Amino acid sequence: MTNKNLEKVAGNGLLNRRHLLGMGLGGAGMAVANTVLGADSGPLQIPYWSRQPGPGASPFGDRSRYAPQLERMSGSPNPTYPGGGASRSPLQHLQGTITPNALHFERHHAGIPDIDPAQHKLVINGLVRQPLVFSYEDLLRYTMVSRIYFLECSGNSGAVLRRDTPDPNGTAQSLHGLVSCAEWTGIPLSTLLDEAGVLPEANWIAAVGADAASMGRSVPLAKAMDDSMLALFQNGEPVMPGQGYPMRLFNPGWEGNTSVKWLTQIKLTNGPVHFRDETSKYTDTLPDRSSLQFTFPMGVKSLITSPSGQMSLNQRGIYRVTGLAWSGSGSIRRVEVSADGGRSWADALIDSERHEKALTRFSIPWEWNGGSAILQSRATDSAGNVQPTRQSILDERGNIATYHFHGIQSWSVNNAGEVRDAHA
Amino acid sequence: MTNKNLEKVAGNGLLNRRHLLGMGLGGAGMAVANTVLGADSGPLQIPYWSRQPGPGASPFGDRSRYAPQLERMSGSPNPTYPGGGASRSPLQHLQGTITPNALHFERHHAGIPDIDPAQHKLVINGLVRQPLVFSYEDLLRYTMVSRIYFLECSGNSGAVLRRDTPDPNGTAQSLHGLVSCAEWTGIPLSTLLDEAGVLPEANWIAAVGADAASMGRSVPLAKAMDDSMLALFQNGEPVMPGQGYPMRLFNPGWEGNTSVKWLTQIKLTNGPVHFRDETSKYTDTLPDRSSLQFTFPMGVKSLITSPSGQMSLNQRGIYRVTGLAWSGSGSIRRVEVSADGGRSWADALIDSERHEKALTRFSIPWEWNGGSAILQSRATDSAGNVQPTRQSILDERGNIATYHFHGIQSWSVNNAGEVRDAHA
């Protein structure tokens, strides 16, 4: 049942990327005669929306009522953990790499504080020559940088490692939606630390948020002086309340919880502080019951967002397999895709810019012949790191801790075209 | 009254960019004693929002009630031109380069059609081997590319050329807000044209929208086969209704009206069609009453967004002068800033990525000494084009036509610190 004119590049239907690029594929367009185009009943008949003017320009744009009403998936409130929880980005419905601000994932430890920026203060103290206090207005006077960065919760995709059996109901959003990407604008943290004057014995910073959890994380000074920023804007606008308004720490490429939201204090220290949030959680316990602490960078990772869990292929034919790749250690050099559970691989197209520490879009054409398939993607970053298999992570780390799971994700397709989370 | 320790790089207070980068500037932070930080009345006293948990994660994020409620500025409706008009992006309040979808500028000729994508068709016909009709679902199967591009209305900033006297009430938004920037995702137009099979005698395309104005523009085939796309997504989401939902043509770097929204037909032609919208408007009439037609690429341009019209400097001292630069002919190589009306210039910092045909953020520190100043910026693109003065455009083209004004913009600062639109 497969089309013999298509050039295969790997097993089970993966096609040369020049297909779908106008070089030989029959395509999805319906052929019509020119005479039909002029007929009243033809495809160029004038629809009602072309017959009368619509509403004009407005102060604030809204989505089409016909477009999918994209939403984050947020967990049910837990009465013993007020304000705790997360919401996940609808990855399977988004294209490109930028996440709109309203759809950026969240993870809160005590909900969202309602901060008046005129009353908010940022203190830099500890092992500095001169402790400093900054108002929001003060900070707006500094030179800022703008960079496109992903942010990922270290717990993202953890359910894939924890479970012994696949979850038939998992979607890209429910399993992997704790990752998003935005253009962040802020002040290089080094600027503010230099102004306070870091003393020689300082080698870490302790960052504390103004939420009711006093969320705190220790960050090595080397990172803080490298590319960390005090982020004030997100995709052009002031950062959203759920992202730390009026300001957050942002540590590019590192586990999301270190990018402390609602930042109110940076204390220069000798050694880490061992906050509650870096002992009670955010450590990785190994099979021998020892724990890794301060495992900051997010590993090289990729995910097929379409086809993905809960989708159905409704007919045999050519599909665009597409997804996202990212790495906390650089840019994405390569993404490979397999349709036969990892037995054979083909290079995917990179469809977006390849920014450092940012989501990168990939795709490859695939012909589904009506049989079963296991779709996987495997990313390689600019540092040469290759995304590992789920099994290799289990072999190495076990599954007591489920943070930092960046293994290859598998989606199975059955004969009916149903797509489900799978372990392969 | 000026600080003698600051290194000047051009007249009237422009400072070396290492100031504000933590290398010598006293800075804006308030020095405090460590003992004060522990006192109940000190800056680290616990505000009310840190004393109780806030609301948890939600399906759709909203802006802080304390943040500026950014809006587009939309003109008053004209009863003889239903649905006509524009809305302008709040450039003076945005940072970075990405414009959130709700704030992307609009320009409509007959308002926004309420299109059901399930009923919308895209026809490719004319000088092709095989006319084709595409549904929205068909198009989602194609490989897409994602690129960050500016879009600018050819009429943007035209008022600056037209008026003989400065407008004391003009803002960056009201004068220049018909430019925005987004990550656009779509199908390379060449893919679809190749599928229809372009005949040798075709050298233009005629693109028509499904709005009640049947907005149409002719585009040379060379551009269509180069980097034009059929855009389906904007910053990750389906394109907004005001941007052409479910699909628009997108011609990177070219005047906005050629990127026909609500695209329903592409006809391959020999020569341009001379639509109403490329004869009655969007031509540039010269002093001798001849008109330039099909002046597509937007010129290299920059704009200081802060300080800008209607702002006030409330005290002497160091300010961050920042703005945007862009070019329809490539990326931004250099931006210079002057504080003395163009007598002396200093290189600004480039604070963002430098994408092709995209907004680029620049800044430079400036010490306002309480006197008068004229702030200007001048961009140079990767093709070597330098942004011209307003006067040189007047000398060359006159001001009958005000499209494609990309001259240097001047903001005056008076002794009271008031910032106004000016011609210098």
Interface residues (C-beta under 8 A of the other chain):
Chain A: R17 L20 L21 G22 M23 L25 G27 A28 G29 M30 A31 V32 A33 N34 L37 P43 L44 P47 W49 S50 R51 Q52 P53 G54 P55 G56 A57 S58 P59 F60 G61 D62 R63 S64 R65 Y66 A67 P68 L70 E71 R72 M73 S74 G75 P77 P82 G83 G84 G85 A86 S87 L94 Q95 G96 T97 I98 T99 P100 N101 A102 L103 H104 E106 R107 H108 A110 G111 I112 P113 D114 I115 D116 P117 A118 Q119 H120 K121 V123 I124 N125 Q130 P131 L132 V133 F134 S135 D138 L139 L140 R141 Y142 T143 M144 V145 S146 R147 I148 A182 E183 W184 T185 P188 S190 T191 L192 L193 D194 E195 A196 A210 D211 A212 A213 S214 L232 F233 N235 G236 E237 P238 M240 P241 G242 Q243 Y245 P246 T264 Q265 I318 Y319 R320 T322 L349 D351 S352 E353 H355 R361 S363 P365
Chain B: R17 L20 L21 G22 M23 L25 G27 A28 G29 M30 A31 V32 A33 N34 L37 P43 L44 P47 W49 S50 R51 Q52 P53 G54 P55 G56 A57 S58 P59 F60 G61 D62 R63 S64 R65 Y66 A67 P68 L70 E71 R72 M73 S74 G75 P77 P82 G83 G84 G85 A86 S87 L94 Q95 G96 T97 I98 T99 P100 N101 A102 L103 H104 E106 R107 H108 A110 G111 I112 P113 D114 I115 D116 P117 A118 Q119 H120 K121 V123 I124 N125 Q130 P131 L132 V133 F134 S135 D138 L139 L140 R141 Y142 T143 M144 V145 S146 R147 I148 A182 E183 W184 T185 P188 S190 T191 L192 L193 D194 E195 A196 A210 D211 A212 A213 S214 L232 F233 N235 G236 E237 P238 M240 P241 G242 Q243 Y245 P246 T264 Q265 I318 Y319 R320 T322 L349 D351 S352 E353 H355 R361 S363 P365
